[in-house]
Amino acid sequence: MPVIRVVKLISICFIVLLVGSCGRYLVREKRASSAYESAALGQTESTIVERLGPPDEVLKCGDYLWWNGDQEHPQANTGQCKKWVRYNFFLHAFAFGYSSDGKLVSRYEYSSE
């Protein structure tokens, strides 16, 4: 009898941890999506970091400035974007590009990576 009770207790703890982890992930993903959708050109990096915390990756900016997803003729990055940060999630990511003075100049949502 005590063995069954221990197995039940371990199972319940595992389920609680699993549900809690999934809930935390979904809240973080929703917060990132909201920050991405409400991001405005010129917004400060500190404002986004305050909402989302530190990014998962910090990279060099690419050749283009993205704003509303894939565009036929995106504006070339001629030095406006200096830092590209990513917040990674399962099968997608939100990215923000900042100028040398920490202002938002580009954003992109990656899908199915």
Buried (B, 14 or more C-beta within 10 A) or exposed (E): EEEEEEEEEEEEEEEEEEEEEEEEEEEBBEBBBEBBEEBEEEBEBEBBBEEBEEBEEEEEBBEBBBBEEEEEEBBEBEEBBBBBBBBBBEEBBBBBBBBEEBBBBBBBBEEEE
